[in-house]
Amino acid sequence: MGDRQRRREERVRETRAAYRAKGGHLSSTEAKEWLWIEANRERLQEQYAGRWIAVAGEQVVGAGINLATALRQAKKKGHSEPFITAFKRAEHRGSAEVAHWF
């Protein structure tokens, strides 16, 4: 396994640990943001394929090929705890999709 794959797996483990630490439940704000993402999935998936996005108040406040970039952009805009998810690249869309959040 290469360094890139190890780093990716570590990020996934950290994300899952953060979700479990929250008890596996979404707050009402997170649920609202998740519903907005679902309602706009096609457009977002096309625009942000292969990227992480940070969502706050029914808008994308950060995006990047890695989680840190999306979070940094969101924090610059004053959103310290945005809802985070990722979209697969177009060539991987047929496989199972996993959403990540904090």
Phi, psi and omega in degrees: 000133181278170180299319181299314179296320178298316179297319179297314180297324178295317178298320179296316178299317179298318180296314179297320180296319179296320179296315180296324180297332178278000180086009177072020182240148177266141173287171180296324177294315179296320179297320179296318179293321177297318178296322177296317178299314180298319180293334183247017187307312184300312181295314181296319181296322178291315184287325187243030179304129179077016183231158170272146173231149174246127183241136175213131177059042178059040172207152177281121182249359177192147178205147178184167180287346174231159183301318183300321180295314180299317179294318180298316178297318179297317180295323177298331180268006175090016180249099186280337180225067180285164173281132185243137172210172180225150177245139180288155172294156185307321183288349181249009186291339180286344181272172183300141180256139179237132176258147181234142175208164178245000000 
